[in-house]
Each structure stands twice: as C-alpha cells, then as structure tokens.
C-alpha cells in the first residue's frame, strides 16, 4: 500500500494538543498560533499534499483533516478562554486598591441595551408590505364605545355574533357601555367617519394595534393580541381586488411557497365574508399540533363592506364600494418565525426574545 499523506495525522494532532495544553500565557499563545492552526501548521502542510490523491480519496481525506483541524481549533479556543480568565484575575489582583472593608465588585453592572420585541418588528414589517402596495397607516383607540366596537359594525345589542367577541368591559359609571376593543375593526369606522367629514374619500389604509378578548390563552390564542385591519373604499371595488391584495400580501410577507386561501365565512360587517388562511409554515401543510392537523392556519377575516356599515358612517353605497380585512399580527409572527406556541410571545423569557434582536 502506498503511504497516505494522513498516516501521521493522529500523532501530529496529539502533538498539537499537547503543545496547546503547555501554553502558559496569552503572548505564548499568540506566537504559537501560526504553527498550531495557521499556514505553518502540520495540518496545513498535509492539506497541501492532498493534491496528489484521486478525487474520491481527496474528498475523504479532506473531511478527516477537517475534523482534526476542528478538534485543534476547539482546544486552542478553550485554552485561550482559560488564559484570558487567568490574565484578568491576575490584573484585577494587581489593580486592587486597599479600601479596608469596602468590597470592590469585579465588574460594574451595566444595563444591556434593549431591542424591539418580535410583535413590534412584525408590525413594522407588515406595515412596510402594505405601504409598498399603496396603503397608508392609521391608528385608533384601544378603548372603544359599544357603538364603535359593535353597533356601527352591524352588531346590534343582543346579536348572537357578540358571543364571538366577548371582552373586558370598562365601568366608567356612565350610561354608555365602554369596552377594550376586541378587534381593530372599529378603527375602520373612525376612518370612514373622518373621510366623510373631510370629503376625503377614497380610503386605502391599514390600521395595526392591540386588541383584547376574554379568551383562555393556548398555542394559537392570547387574551391580549394584535391585529392589522385594512380597508379600501373607492368606486368600483370588487371581491377580485380583495383576493388580489390578500394573495399579494401573503407572497410578499411569507414567501412564494406559502399559499393563501379564502373560505366562505361570516362577519356581520362584510357581505360576502371570507376567512383568510395560509399554509401552516410549521409543517408546510402536512398537518401538525399547531394547525390542529389541518395544514392551514387561519390568519383572519375579510369581505366586502356591508351596506349597513356604509349607512352607519354616512357613505353612499350606490356610489362607493369597498373591502375590509383584519388579521392577527401575533399569528403572522408565529407563522413567519415558526413559533409553535404563541404564549412564548408574552412570557418575556429572554432566551426566546434574544433570538429576534
Ligand atoms: N374583526 C374580525 C375579527 O377580529 C376580522 C375581520 C373580518 C376584519 C372581516 C375585517 C373583516 O375587516 O372585513 O375576527
């Protein structure tokens, strides 16, 4: 058998590891670095000699050599960390001031700079997608009267659909019912009212914000969550415009391999209405615990604005038509970043949060 360039690999690696173990100062380590892992190292020499091998042998030998190199580099990094720590202890010892009983702490505590949370970044990213599509961004109050949260949206008192949006009631001692908004849809009403008052139709806007529901948190639900609402009110708007916007948004935000589908649904403020679902990004449509084994995740709802809603805000439904949609920002964050359980978004576990800095 012809000798292989790697015959000595184990012996050479052993020598290198012994050399590393024997380093006693950072200066020594710096001087030895080129011989240990740099161009002058025996491993680099072996690497160069692989050129004489057949392609198959070269590939296998390359992988073996790579592994040896990894072991040596890891040992060197480990030794460096030990020497840095020893050096630091030594310097602290030397710099020590004799202050009698006062304890000089090792490192002064400095607060780490924070960063926006995952929901905030997701909201910004969603706004960017819609702004690119020609929408403006508007804001609305989180505390609403019953009229904005329900009645103007064609949900009169006692309507069974109120059960879908059970919420927290705010007792201000006033006759009017005040609630923490259960969805961002009331902001549509504010926007349309303003547009009517200022003769500023048409509207193409999205309205992100926080919402509340009397829900028990689980993998897909939180009692405090975020939605982004959208409305378009213009002349000659059809369901095809709505479907086009949903499709374009899904591709732009989640990528071309995620599909959107609209399923007939019911919302009192749109007619016809649809539920907006996307392929579950966790299982790519195969079915998993997060999507209840359906392969689809519901993001929100949408539909053509009901004439009763136009009536409530004084828009002439003969002249104007429009669509609206509303979907979960937290759900988008969950799907985009493949977070199996949405409760992670509110638990403030820094090991989770740090991943999105
Ligand atoms: N507000 C609805 C919800 O929270 C979602 C929704 C459905 C918003 C249809 C809309 C819409 O604007 O047209 O469940």
Boltz pocket constraint, residues with backbone or C-beta under 6 A from the ligand:
constraints:
  - pocket:
      binder: B
      contacts: [[A, 182], [A, 183], [A, 184], [A, 185], [A, 229], [A, 230], [A, 267], [A, 269], [A, 270], [A, 273], [A, 274], [A, 300], [A, 301], [A, 302], [A, 303], [A, 304], [A, 323], [A, 324], [A, 325], [A, 326], [A, 327]]
      max_distance: 6.0
